[in-house]
Amino acid sequence: MDRPINAMEFEGEFSSCPRCAYRDGFHATFRQDGGVVRWLLTCPSCREVFDIGLTVEPGHPGGNKVLT
């Protein structure tokens, strides 16, 4: 992803784009960052990318991890 990522403070709801005011939700993008996966939100109208602090722990489908 070559577009800049805008860090945003999550305050109760994030359903409209702060840049272009699009209000019908976001596309999701996932990016590996060390031991976590960042869950980024992309506005489908202006394509601006936002990070509101969502992360997920990488694993296998269904939440199962491989134990070694």
N, C-alpha and C positions, 0 to 999 in steps of 0.2 A: 504494500500500500504506500503510495508516494504522496498522498494528501496529508496535510497536517491534522493532528488529532487535538480536538478542543477538550480540555479537562473542564468538567462542569460539576458543581456541587448539587447533589440530589436533595431536593427539598419537597417531599410529599408526592410530587408527580412530575413526570417528564414525558409529555405526550405531544408537544408542539415544538417545531424547530425554532430555536432562538434567532437564527439568522434570517430565514425567509418566511416564518410563521406557518409553514405547512403543518396541518394538524391531524393527519390521518395515520400517525404511527411511523415507525422506523424499520429499516432493514437491519439485520444483525450480521456482524462480522466478528470472527473469533481469531485472536492472535496469541500464539505461544509466547510467554514472557517469563523465562526461567522456569520455576516449578508450578506456575499457574497459567491459566488461559484467560486473557482479558476479553470481555464481552463488550464490543464496541457497537455503537448505534449510528447508522448512516441515514441521513435524510434522503428519501427517494426523489425529492424535488430538486434541491440544490446540491446534493451529494456531499454536504459537509459531514464530517465524522466527529462523534462525541464520545467521550469516556466519562461515565457517571460513577465509576468505581466498581462496576460489577465484575466479579471474577468467578471462575469455576475451577475446581480441581480436576486435572485431566485423569481420565480413567477409561474403562471399557463400556460399551453400551449396557444400559441397565444399572450402571453405577458400580459394577464389580471390578475389582482390581486384580491384576495378576500378582500372586505372592511368589517370591523367589527365595 
